Amino acid sequence: MRYIWALALCCGGLPAQTSGLRFEVASVKPSMADGTQYSMKGGPGTPDPGELAYRRVDLLTLIYRAYEARSNQISLPDWTRTAVFDITAKYLPARR
């Protein structure tokens, strides 16, 4: 249950950065991949702005990215550094 509110918090920060952002489809799952490296590809401001693919991304990193925050601005429980997720999403075109 703690993941649900935390991920909603992160996704809620995306529209603040990108006016009118709407998701066509999104998938958020706990990551089962081995290793310690994460990857963040696509999304607003990248060569592939209509899709994003995040692998093995921890919640704290998602919050930093969503709110453009620095590490000294956020204090969260330790599990936010250890719970990792795989996220894929496609955006709908912005409304005019």
C-alpha atoms as one frame of an Amber mdcrd trajectory, in Angstrom:
protein
   0.000   0.000   0.000   2.870   2.398   0.750   4.017   2.104  -2.873   0.680
   3.295  -4.212   0.666   6.678  -2.456   4.330   7.212  -3.122   4.085   6.489
  -6.845   0.997   8.671  -7.106   3.034  11.452  -5.532   5.724  11.061  -8.187
   3.311  10.890 -11.092   1.520  13.890  -9.695   4.732  15.882 -10.045   5.089
  15.242 -13.759   2.231  17.506 -14.875   3.742  20.356 -12.869   6.758  20.191
 -15.174   4.902  19.541 -18.420   1.652  21.408 -18.843  -1.221  19.225 -20.031
   0.617  15.877 -19.795  -1.762  12.905 -20.015  -0.919   9.209 -20.074  -2.320
   6.901 -22.748  -1.064   3.861 -20.875   1.313   3.299 -17.966   2.716   0.279
 -16.184   4.358   0.419 -12.740   5.679  -2.833 -11.307   8.188  -3.791  -8.630
  11.437  -4.567 -10.440  12.579  -8.160 -10.541  15.732  -7.406 -12.560  19.122
  -8.255 -11.108  21.867  -5.703 -10.645  22.230  -2.297  -9.124  22.194  -0.051
 -12.199  19.078   1.824 -13.135  18.152   3.375 -16.457  15.820   6.236 -17.313
  15.058   6.678 -21.024  12.603   8.954 -22.804  10.034  11.352 -21.450   9.531
  15.104 -21.713  12.611  17.011 -22.812  14.290  13.983 -24.451  14.568  12.796
 -28.072  11.666  10.386 -27.303   9.180  12.607 -25.435   6.120  10.400 -26.117
   7.355   7.388 -24.164   9.430   6.660 -21.120  11.056   3.490 -19.853  12.560
   3.445 -16.370  14.218   0.257 -15.087  15.210  -0.478 -11.500  14.442   3.081
 -10.408  14.011   3.749  -6.706  11.231   5.944  -5.383  13.588   8.621  -4.086
  15.089   9.103  -7.566  11.583   9.393  -9.029  10.704  12.120  -6.538  13.939
  14.021  -7.228  13.220  13.892 -10.951   9.503  14.707 -10.744   9.984  17.745
  -8.531  13.487  18.760  -9.671  14.555  18.598  -6.029  18.014  18.310  -4.511
  18.970  15.704  -1.916  19.020  18.261   0.913  15.387  19.223   0.186  13.796
  15.815   0.801  13.773  13.518   3.805  12.038  10.167   3.355  12.158   6.704
   4.953  14.977   4.333   3.944  12.640   2.021   1.999  12.299   4.756  -0.641
  15.931   4.068  -1.566  15.598   0.283  -1.661  12.190  -0.302  -3.299  12.847
  -0.335  -7.053  10.373  -0.225  -9.929  10.107  -0.764 -13.667   7.938   1.926
 -15.250   6.828   2.279 -18.851   4.409   4.913 -20.106   3.112   6.477 -23.300
   1.815  10.031 -23.382  -1.157  11.411 -25.234  -0.512  14.552 -27.260  -0.910
  17.767 -25.269  -4.302  19.447 -25.528  -4.408  22.748 -27.362
